[in-house]
Amino acid sequence: NENDESIISSSKLLTIRNETKDDYLERISKKGIITSFCWDEFEIIERLHMGCSGEVLKAKWKTKNIIIVLKTVADLDEADSDNQKFIKNNQEFKDNQEFSKE
């Protein structure tokens, strides 16, 4: 059914309605939009924000000895529209970072 496989937005980064959570995360990881790490690599310092799409945490990256901000992603089934905004914002941030390097 064409409607079942339609893209929610014109962006190819957004989830396809019949795509599983694991397939979705694998696809956006391969595109470099999102990266996952082992939680053991980080020491959580404080929670900066808690929202529908997940948490924003201030943390120390132990192996690199730097302070970073981590974004956790909530269950896609529960926060689909918020995750769409998160992915779009991440791509825009990544694009801006690449632009600022030029």
Secondary structure, 3 states (H helix, E strand, C coil): CCCCCCECCCCCCCCECCCCHHHHHHHHHHCCCCCCCCHHHEEEEEEEEEECCEEEEEEEECCCCEEEEEECCCCCCCCHHHHHHHHHHHHHHHHHHHHHHC
